[in-house]
Amino acid sequence: MGLVGKRFFFAGIAVLVICAGTAFAGWQWLNAYVTTPLLNNADYELTVEPGSSLRTVLNTLARDEILKHPDAVRVHAKISGTGNRIQAGRYTLTVGTTPQSLLEQLRLGGVDLVQVRIIEGWTAAQAIAAIKGHADIVDDLDIELLQRADGQPFLDAAAHGRLARVLGIEQNSIEGWLYPDTYRFAPGTVASDLLVLLHEKQQAELTAAWADRRDRRTLPDPYALLILASIVEKETGREDERSRVAGVFDRRLQRKMRLQTDPTVIYGVGQRYDGDIRRRDLNDQNPYNTYRVDGLPPGPIALPGQAALRASAEPADGSALYFVATGEPDGSHVFSETVEEHEAAVRAYLKKLRQRGN
């Protein structure tokens, strides 16, 4: 090695030593900083909204002069893997809380969360009513809830359209697009942010169910699956019957038979539904009346859960083309292959209702 080469070699070694020393010093400083208490005199209440990023939370703390170096904490979180996922909630940062312990709290979740339950088979209107009526949710939805004749909440087309635009839904309705589940969140959560969470979760569930579907031509796209799942959800709450009900509808669609399902009729009646289906309702020429129209209705009629989505994507094999309730308290149904068998099952159901005085 020549003299010039030796000079470059030793210069490179020197640079590496300096860089290593700088990195070591930086790491020591970072470790010292994230283990230094943030507060000295009083506690601090931190509210993390659903969907908030770690950057947003740390910037809020910096704005309130709780945290001096938010970027340093983000670097530590990335290196340690403690900030990959944070939980919404209300946190109390006590005297002695360090950036490191704060990251751990955010990972585990706040203890002061409240919740709202969205039930499978509810309409979007019922879900909106639960959200708007929750004492800990800030209602920023510029819509008016109406009331059906049977007392249930109702959203008109204008409200559906407005909410669909808020959520970026292609269809002009949010029906079916909210995932039914129990949601825990921080008090003061804004209603529109919560709706985004419900919608994103339903999108994810629908995408997963569509990816696992059987190779059938009766459902041309994911939205058709969402529609069918909403009908299955309304027809039965029994786990052992969902795929059988979906199978009946799948076979009827394949054979170009009308679905003839009462829940779609009820949805089509709309605001004037008073709790009973009348002959005029079955004869009504609206697009949701599956006694009069072919194929699926134009949109979902309720909020389907994961089980209904999966059952509709993977309908059970069989030959039944009809089903009717047994009238038993367990919510079970009789499945039939022929019209004659089905009519006999219907007569048995009506007889049981008469015996009970219904």
Rosetta blueprint (number, residue, H / E / L):
1 M L
2 G L
3 L H
4 V H
5 G H
6 K H
7 R H
8 F H
9 F H
10 F H
11 A H
12 G H
13 I H
14 A H
15 V H
16 L H
17 V H
18 I H
19 C H
20 A H
21 G H
22 T H
23 A H
24 F H
25 A H
26 G H
27 W H
28 Q H
29 W H
30 L H
31 N H
32 A H
33 Y H
34 V H
35 T L
36 T L
37 P L
38 L L
39 L L
40 N L
41 N L
42 A L
43 D L
44 Y E
45 E E
46 L E
47 T E
48 V E
49 E L
50 P L
51 G L
52 S L
53 S L
54 L H
55 R H
56 T H
57 V H
58 L H
59 N H
60 T H
61 L H
62 A H
63 R H
64 D L
65 E L
66 I L
67 L L
68 K L
69 H L
70 P H
71 D H
72 A H
73 V H
74 R H
75 V H
76 H H
77 A H
78 K H
79 I H
80 S H
81 G L
82 T L
83 G L
84 N L
85 R L
86 I L
87 Q L
88 A L
89 G E
90 R E
91 Y E
92 T E
93 L E
94 T L
95 V L
96 G L
97 T L
98 T L
99 P H
100 Q H
101 S H
102 L H
103 L H
104 E H
105 Q H
106 L H
107 R H
108 L H
109 G L
110 G L
111 V L
112 D L
113 L L
114 V E
115 Q E
116 V E
117 R E
118 I L
119 I L
120 E L
121 G L
122 W L
123 T L
124 A H
125 A H
126 Q H
127 A H
128 I H
129 A H
130 A H
131 I H
132 K H
133 G L
134 H L
135 A L
136 D L
137 I E
138 V E
139 D L
140 D L
141 L L
142 D L
143 I L
144 E L
145 L L
146 L E
147 Q E
148 R L
149 A L
150 D L
151 G L
152 Q L
153 P E
154 F E
155 L L
156 D L
157 A H
158 A H
159 A H
160 H H
161 G H
162 R H
163 L H
164 A H
165 R H
166 V H
167 L H
168 G L
169 I L
170 E L
171 Q L
172 N L
173 S L
174 I L
175 E L
176 G L
177 W L
178 L L
179 Y L
180 P L
181 D L
182 T E
183 Y E
184 R E
185 F E
186 A L
187 P L
188 G L
189 T E
190 V E
191 A H
192 S H
193 D H
194 L H
195 L H
196 V H
197 L H
198 L H
199 H H
200 E H
201 K H
202 Q H
203 Q H
204 A H
205 E H
206 L H
207 T H
208 A H
209 A H
210 W H
211 A H
212 D L
213 R L
214 R L
215 D L
216 R L
217 R L
218 T L
219 L L
220 P L
221 D L
222 P H
223 Y H
224 A H
225 L H
226 L H
227 I H
228 L H
229 A H
230 S H
231 I H
232 V H
233 E H
234 K H
235 E H
236 T L
237 G L
238 R L
239 E L
240 D L
241 E L
242 R H
243 S H
244 R H
245 V H
246 A H
247 G H
248 V H
249 F H
250 D H
251 R H
252 R H
253 L H
254 Q H
255 R L
256 K L
257 M L
258 R L
259 L L
260 Q L
261 T L
262 D H
263 P H
264 T H
265 V H
266 I H
267 Y H
268 G H
269 V H
270 G H
271 Q H
272 R H
273 Y L
274 D L
275 G L
276 D L
277 I L
278 R L
279 R H
280 R H
281 D H
282 L H
283 N H
284 D L
285 Q L
286 N L
287 P L
288 Y L
289 N L
290 T L
291 Y L
292 R L
293 V L
294 D L
295 G L
296 L L
297 P L
298 P L
299 G L
300 P L
301 I L
302 A L
303 L L
304 P L
305 G L
306 Q H
307 A H
308 A H
309 L H
310 R H
311 A H
312 S H
313 A H
314 E L
315 P L
316 A L
317 D L
318 G L
319 S L
320 A L
321 L L
322 Y E
323 F E
324 V E
325 A E
326 T L
327 G L
328 E L
329 P L
330 D L
331 G L
332 S L
333 H E
334 V E
335 F E
336 S E
337 E L
338 T L
339 V H
340 E H
341 E H
342 H H
343 E H
344 A H
345 A H
346 V H
347 R H
348 A H
349 Y H
350 L H
351 K H
352 K H
353 L H
354 R H
355 Q H
356 R L
357 G L
358 N L
